[in-house]
Amino acid sequence: MLSNLINNFKNKNREFYHSYFYNYLILKSYLKNLNLNFFFLKKKLNKLNNFNKKKFIFKKKILIITHSLSRGGAERQVVKLANLLLKKKYSVELLLTNYNYFNKPNNSYILDLNKKIKINYLDKPKNEFSKLKNFDSELKKTLSFLNSDDLYTVQSLIKFFKTKKINLVHSFLDDTNILVGLAAKISGTPKIILSLRNAAPWRWTFYKSYWKECYKFFLKQKNFILVCNSQNNSRDYEKWLKIKRKTIKTTYNIFDFDKNQVSRKKVYNKKIIFGIIARLAPEKNLFYLLKIFKEIKSKNIYLKILGKGYLLNRLKKYTHKVEINDKVSFLSETDNVKNFISKLDVFILTSYMEGIPNVLLEAQNQGLPIFSTRVGGIDECVIENYTCTFISKDSPKLASKKILNKIKEKKFFEKKDFDKIKFKLNKFQSKNVLKTIEKIYKSKI
């Protein structure tokens, strides 16, 4: 009973927060970027320049760091990159910073990782007292803007880097990047690659005000390189940090196109199944998707939503409220994305923000026509007016009208030219992604 009350309270407040957050209120955006201790934070970070620098000599030994290997787009890319590097004769190790994640293969990508790749875990503190007791006093003073958990992680990372004599670190996602960057600077790690999220972090609820100054500090160091998985999202970070264009490098997601298409001979007057694979979270804009289907009102069009998230019950209630529950079905997560996509007639995505959605690459690989909002790096991973039709991101009426008109066209369901898709999206092929990453790894500092 009590746990239900707590969860209801959390969801209520989360719903309230996100309703404002995703409307990009000017005041909230301003406050999130404002750091009242800006001057003192810069001074503290500049003190880190006193730590010893080590000369970088490129070796085929890479340490990849991420929070966990739970199922998500970034985690999937971590595993693909690690496996690819190993195949190319690199020595690869992983380090997971989540203390509570130790050996959890269920609902993760651990089983997809080559068994030859070692997974390291940071030591979990025995208790709060032992964690605080072992803090280095000078480190605590310098990094006083961190909370005790983050400070403990930084201290553990410093110890790990020094013990293992790490030469090159590749970290993923902002929350991990900041702690890895601080630890790498203090330990004198010669080269650090930080892979960013799909949008500047001020847009997210977990953003911490000191991240902006930390990233600016890292960019001043010759041995730090920031990378992002699309040009549009790189630009979003550059605007946030107020830095020059192309300061942040672009390294696309790894996706090897295979000739695995399904012949689609659909016509408008037959049953048409739309589908989406997404985390049931606000940035995926799923209520907007349901509003589009409310407008469509066609007897032969159905929608399947595959994914998990705290919005599930609210989404189901909404389908009943607008009387489309007979047209919309919710499915739990699956390991076989290909199999789900092969049973669809149309893929649809209505996100507020995106990086490079792997599901869109997979949909094109199978010759599936796509409707999508134009956000993030989506226009970099589809072929407009061939594999993908862009729809309005703020008008369900306009979006539904465009969808209905498009699916009536004779050519809409025709089989796409696989070689054309593969040629246009060649930048995602593993050999080309690896060339870009190797160039970054080997670059002089």
For each residue, the residues with C-beta under 8 A, 3 or more apart:
1: 4 5
2: 5 6
3: 6 7
4: 1 7 8
5: 1 2 8 9
6: 2 3 9 10
7: 3 4 10 11
8: 4 5 11 12
9: 5 6 12 13
10: 6 7 13 14
11: 7 8 14 15 310 314
12: 8 9 15 16
13: 9 10 16 17
14: 10 11 17 18 310
15: 11 12 18 19 314
16: 12 13 19 20
17: 13 14 20 21 205
18: 14 15 21 22 205 282
19: 15 16 22 23
20: 16 17 23 25 28
21: 17 18 24 25 28 203 205 282
22: 18 19 282 283 352
23: 19 20
24: 21 28 29 203
25: 20 21 28 29
26: 29 30
27: 30 31
28: 20 21 24 25 31 32
29: 24 25 26 32 33 202
30: 26 27 33 34
31: 27 28 34
32: 28 29 202 207 209
33: 29 30 202 209 212 240
34: 30 31 209
35: 38 41 209 210 212 213
36:
37: 40 41 145
38: 35 41 42 213
39: 42 43
40: 37 43 44
41: 35 37 38 44 45 145 210 213
42: 38 39 45 46 213 217
43: 39 40 46 47
44: 40 41 47 48 142 143 144 145
45: 41 42 48 213 214 217
46: 42 43 49 217
47: 43 44 50 142
48: 44 45 51 142 182 185 186 217
49: 46
50: 47
51: 48 185 186 187 188
52: 188
53: 188 190 223
54: 188 189 190
55: 190
56: 167 168 190 191 223 445
57: 167 190
58: 168 441 442
59: 167 168
60: 89 90 91
61: 90 91 92 167 168
62: 85 90 91 92 93 168 170 441
63: 93 94 95 164 166 168 169 170
64: 78 81 82 92 93 94 95 170 171 172
65: 94 95 96 97 169 170 171 172 176 180
66: 69 74 75 78 94 96 97 171 172 173 176
67: 96 97 98 101 172 173 175 176
68: 75 96 98 101 104 108
69: 66 75 78 79 94 96 101 108 109 110 113 119
70: 75 101 104 107 108 109
71: 75 76 107 108 109 333
72: 75 76 279
73: 76 77 198 253 355 356 357 358
74: 66 77 78 172 173 195 197
75: 66 68 69 70 71 72 78 79 108 109 172
76: 71 72 73 79 80 109 358
77: 73 74 80 81 172 229 253 254
78: 64 66 69 74 75 81 82 94 109 172
79: 69 75 76 82 83 109 112 113
80: 76 77 83 84 253 254 430
81: 64 77 78 84 85 170 254 437
82: 64 78 79 85 86 92 94 113 114 117
83: 79 80 86 87 112 113 114 117
84: 80 81 87 88 254 430 433 434
85: 62 81 82 88 90 92 434
86: 82 83 89 90 92 114 116 117
87: 83 84
88: 84 85 434
89: 60 86
90: 60 61 62 85 86
91: 60 61 62
92: 61 62 64 82 85 86 117
93: 62 63 64 117 118 119 120
94: 63 64 65 66 69 78 82 113 117 118 119 120
95: 63 64 65 119 120 121 122 160
96: 65 66 67 68 69 101 119 120 121 122
97: 65 66 67 122 153 157 176 179 180
98: 67 68 101
99: 102 121 122 123 124 125
100: 124
101: 67 68 69 70 96 98 104 121
102: 99 121 124
103: 110
104: 68 70 101 107 108 110
105: 108 110 111
106:
107: 70 71 104 333
108: 68 69 70 71 75 104 105 111
109: 69 70 71 75 76 78 79 112 113
110: 69 103 104 105 113 119
111: 105 108
112: 79 83 109
113: 69 79 82 83 94 109 110 117 119
114: 82 83 86 117
115:
116: 86
117: 82 83 86 92 93 94 113 114
118: 93 94
119: 69 93 94 95 96 110 113
120: 93 94 95 96 160
121: 95 96 99 101 102 124
122: 95 96 97 99 153 156 157 160
123: 99 156
124: 99 100 102 121
125: 99 128 130 131 152
126: 130 131
127: 130 131
128: 125 131 132 148
129: 132 133
130: 125 126 127 133 134
131: 125 126 127 128 134 135 148 152
132: 128 129 135 148
133: 129 130
134: 130 131 155
135: 131 132 139 140 148 151 152 155
136: 139 140 155
137: 140 141
138: 141 142
139: 135 136 142 143 151 154 155 158 186
140: 135 136 137 143 144 151
141: 137 138 144
142: 44 47 48 138 139
143: 44 139 140 146 151 154 182
144: 44 140 141
145: 37 41 44 210
146: 143 150 151 154 179
147: 150 151
148: 128 131 132 135 151 152
149: 152 153
150: 146 147 153 154 179
151: 135 139 140 143 146 147 148 154 155
152: 125 131 135 148 149 155 156
153: 97 122 149 150 156 157 179 183
154: 139 143 146 150 151 157 158 179 182 183 186
155: 134 135 136 139 151 152 158 159 183
156: 122 123 152 153 159 160
157: 97 122 153 154 160 161 179 180 183 184 187
158: 139 154 155 161 162 183 186 187
159: 155 156 162 163
160: 95 120 122 156 157 163 164 166
161: 157 158 164 165 166 169 183 184 187 189
162: 158 159 165 187
163: 159 160
164: 63 160 161
165: 161 162
166: 63 160 161 169 184 187 189
167: 56 57 59 61 189 190 191
168: 56 58 59 61 62 63 189 190 191 192 193 441
169: 63 65 161 166 180 184 189 191 192 193
170: 62 63 64 65 81 193 195
171: 64 65 66 176 177 180 181 192 193 194 195
172: 64 65 66 67 74 75 77 78 176 177 195
173: 66 67 74 176 177 195 196 197
174: 177 178 196 197 201 211
175: 67 178 179 206
176: 65 66 67 97 171 172 173 179 180
177: 171 172 173 174 180 181 194 195 196
178: 174 175 181 182 208 210 211 214 215
179: 97 146 150 153 154 157 175 176 182 183
180: 65 97 157 169 171 176 177 183 184 192 194
181: 171 177 178 184 185 192 194 214 218 224
182: 48 143 154 178 179 185 186 214
183: 153 154 155 157 158 161 179 180 186 187 189
184: 157 161 166 169 180 181 187 189 192
185: 48 51 181 182 188 189 192 218 221
186: 48 51 139 154 158 182 183
187: 51 157 158 161 162 166 183 184
188: 51 52 53 54 185
189: 54 161 166 167 168 169 183 184 185 192 223
190: 53 54 55 56 57 167 168 223 445
191: 56 167 168 169 223 225 441 445
192: 168 169 171 180 181 184 185 189 218 223 224 225
193: 168 169 170 171 225 227 440 441
194: 171 177 180 181 218 224 225 226 227
195: 74 170 171 172 173 177 227 228 229 251
196: 173 174 177 226 227 228 233 234 237 248
197: 74 173 174 200 201 204 233 355
198: 73 228 229 230 233 353 354 355 356 376 377
199: 203 204 233 236 353 355 376
200: 197 203 236 237 239 240 241
201: 174 197 204 206 207 211 240
202: 29 32 33 207 212 240
203: 21 24 199 200 207 353
204: 197 199 201 207
205: 17 18 21
206: 175 201
207: 32 201 202 203 204 211
208: 178 211
209: 32 33 34 35 212
210: 35 41 145 178 213 214
211: 174 178 201 207 208 214 215
212: 33 35 202 209 215 216 240 241
213: 35 38 41 42 45 210 216 217
214: 45 178 181 182 210 211 217 218
215: 178 211 212 218 219 226 237 241
216: 212 213 219 220 241 243
217: 42 45 46 48 213 214 220 221
218: 181 185 192 194 214 215 221 224 226
219: 215 216 224 226 241 243 247
220: 216 217
221: 185 217 218 224
222: 445
223: 53 56 189 190 191 192 445
224: 181 192 194 218 219 221
225: 191 192 193 194 249 440 443
226: 194 196 215 218 219 237 247 248 249
227: 193 194 195 196 248 249 250 251 440
228: 195 196 198 233 234 237 248 249 250 251 355
229: 77 195 198 233 250 251 252 253 355 356 377
230: 198 233 234 250 252 355 356 376 377 380 381
231: 234 235 250 377 380
232: 235 236 376 377 379 380
233: 196 197 198 199 228 229 230 236 237 355 376 377
234: 196 228 230 231 237 238 246 248 249 250
235: 231 232 238 239 245
236: 199 200 232 233 239 240 376
237: 196 200 215 226 228 233 234 240 241 248
238: 234 235 241 242 243 244 245 247 248
239: 200 235 236 242
240: 33 200 201 202 212 236 237
241: 200 212 215 216 219 237 238
242: 238 239
243: 216 219 238 247 248
244: 238 247
245: 235 238
246: 234 249
247: 219 226 238 243 244
248: 196 226 227 228 234 237 238 243
249: 225 226 227 228 234 246 436 440
250: 227 228 229 230 231 234 436
251: 195 227 228 229 433 436 437 440
252: 229 230 356 380 381 427 428 432 433 436
253: 73 77 80 229 355 356 358 361 381 428 433
254: 77 80 81 84 428 430 433
255: 358 361 362 365 425 428 429
256: 428 429 430
257: 361 364 365 418 421 422 425 428 429
258: 365
259: 418
260: 338 365 366
261: 365 366 367 415 416 418
262: 342 366 367 368
263: 415
264: 345 367 368 413 414 415
265: 413
266: 270 272 345 413
267: 270 413
268: 272 300 407 408
269: 300
270: 266 267 300
271: 300 302
272: 266 268 300 301 302 345 346 407
273: 302 303 304 343 344 345 346
274: 293 301 302 303 304 344 345 346 347 348 371
275: 303 304 305 306 340 341 343 344 346 347 348
276: 286 289 303 304 305 306 307 347 348 349 350
277: 306 307 337 340 341 359
278: 281 284 286 305 306 307 349 351 359
279: 72 284 307 308 309
280: 284 286 305 307 308 309 310 311 312 315
281: 278 284 309 310 311
282: 18 21 22 285 311 352
283: 22 351 352 353
284: 278 279 280 281 307 350 351 352
285: 282 288 289 350 351 352 373 393
286: 276 278 280 289 290 305 311 315 350
287: 290 291 315 318
288: 285 291 292 350 393 396
289: 276 285 286 292 293 303 305 348 350
290: 286 287 293 294 315 318 319 322 324 328
291: 287 288 294 295 322 396
292: 288 289 295 296 350 391 396 399 400 403
293: 274 289 290 296 301 303 324 327 328 400
294: 290 291 297 322 324 396
295: 291 292 396 397 399 400 401
296: 292 293 301 400 403 404
297: 294
298: 301 404
299:
300: 268 269 270 271 272
301: 272 274 293 296 298 327
302: 271 272 273 274 327 328 329
303: 273 274 275 276 289 293 327 328 329 348
304: 273 274 275 276 328 329 331 340 344
305: 275 276 278 280 286 289 315 328 329 330 331
306: 275 276 277 278 331 332 333 334 340
307: 276 277 278 279 280 284 331 333
308: 279 280 312 332 333
309: 279 280 281 312
310: 11 14 280 281
311: 280 281 282 286 314 315
312: 280 308 309 315 316 330
313: 316 317
314: 11 15 311 317 318
315: 280 286 287 290 305 311 312 318 319 330
316: 312 313 319 320 325 330
317: 313 314 320 321
318: 287 290 314 315 321 322
319: 290 315 316 322 324 325 327 328
320: 316 317 323 325
321: 317 318
322: 290 291 294 318 319
323: 320
324: 290 293 294 319 327 328
325: 316 319 320 328
326:
327: 293 301 302 303 319 324
328: 290 293 302 303 304 305 319 324 325
329: 302 303 304 305
330: 305 312 315 316
331: 304 305 306 307 334 340
332: 306 308
333: 71 107 306 307 308
334: 306 331 337 339 340
335:
336: 339 340
337: 277 334 340 341 359 362
338: 260 341 342 362 366
339: 334 336 342 343
340: 275 277 304 306 331 334 336 337 343 344
341: 275 277 337 338 344 347 359 362 363 366 368
342: 262 338 339 366
343: 273 275 339 340
344: 273 274 275 304 340 341 347 363 368
345: 264 266 272 273 274 368 369 413
346: 272 273 274 275 368 369 370 371 407
347: 274 275 276 341 344 359 360 363 368 369 370 371
348: 274 275 276 289 303 370 371 372
349: 276 278 354 357 359 360 370 371 372 373 378
350: 276 284 285 286 288 289 292 372 373 391 393 399
351: 278 283 284 285 354 357 373 375 376 378
352: 22 282 283 284 285 373 375 393
353: 198 199 203 283 375 376
354: 198 349 351 357 375 376 377 378
355: 73 197 198 199 228 229 230 233 253 376 377
356: 73 198 229 230 252 253 360 361 376 377 378 380 381 428
357: 73 349 351 354 360 361 378 381
358: 73 76 253 255 361 362
359: 277 278 337 341 347 349 362 363
360: 347 349 356 357 363 364 370 372 378 381 382 388
361: 253 255 257 356 357 358 364 365 381 425 428
362: 255 337 338 341 358 359 365 366
363: 341 344 347 359 360 366 368 370 387
364: 257 360 361 367 368 370 382 383 387 388 416 421 425
365: 255 257 258 260 261 361 362 421
366: 260 261 262 338 341 342 362 363
367: 261 262 264 364 415 416 418
368: 262 264 341 344 345 346 347 363 364
369: 345 346 347 387 388 389 412 413 416
370: 346 347 348 349 360 363 364 382 387 388 389
371: 274 346 347 348 349 388 389 390 391 399 402 403 406
372: 348 349 350 360 378 382 388 389 390 391
373: 285 349 350 351 352 378 390 391 392 393
374: 378 379 390 393
375: 351 352 353 354 378 393
376: 198 199 230 232 233 236 351 353 354 355 356
377: 198 229 230 231 232 233 354 355 356 380 381
378: 349 351 354 356 357 360 372 373 374 375 381 382 388
379: 232 374 382 384 390
380: 230 231 232 252 356 377
381: 230 252 253 356 357 360 361 377 378 425 428
382: 360 364 370 372 378 379 387 388
383: 364 386 387 388 420 421 424 425
384: 379 388 389 390
385: 388 389
386: 383 416 420
387: 363 364 369 370 382 383 416 421
388: 360 364 369 370 371 372 378 382 383 384 385
389: 369 370 371 372 384 385 402 403 406
390: 371 372 373 374 379 384
391: 292 350 371 372 373 398 399 402 403
392: 373 395 396 398 399 402
393: 285 288 350 352 373 374 375 399
394:
395: 392 398 399
396: 288 291 292 294 295 392 399 400
397: 295 400 401
398: 391 392 395 401 402
399: 292 295 350 371 391 392 393 395 396 402 403
400: 292 293 295 296 396 397 403 404
401: 295 397 398 404 405
402: 371 389 391 392 398 399 405 406
403: 292 296 371 389 391 399 400 406 407
404: 296 298 400 401 407 408
405: 401 402 408 409
406: 371 389 402 403 409 412
407: 268 272 346 403 404 412 413
408: 268 404 405 412
409: 405 406 412
410: 414
411: 414
412: 369 406 407 408 409
413: 264 265 266 267 345 369 407
414: 264 410 411
415: 261 263 264 367
416: 261 364 367 369 386 387 420 421
417: 420 421
418: 257 259 261 367 421 422
419: 422 423
420: 383 386 416 417 423 424
421: 257 364 365 383 387 416 417 418 424 425
422: 257 418 419 425 426
423: 419 420 426
424: 383 420 421
425: 255 257 361 364 381 383 421 422 428
426: 422 423 429 432
427: 252 432 433
428: 252 253 254 255 256 257 356 361 381 425 432 433
429: 255 256 257 426 432 433
430: 80 84 254 256 433 434
431: 434 435
432: 252 426 427 428 429 435 436
433: 84 251 252 253 254 427 428 429 430 436 437
434: 84 85 88 430 431 437 438
435: 431 432 438 439
436: 249 250 251 252 432 433 439 440
437: 81 251 433 434 440 441
438: 434 435 441 442
439: 435 436 442 443
440: 193 225 227 249 251 436 437 443
441: 58 62 168 191 193 437 438
442: 58 438 439
443: 225 439 440
444:
445: 56 190 191 222 223
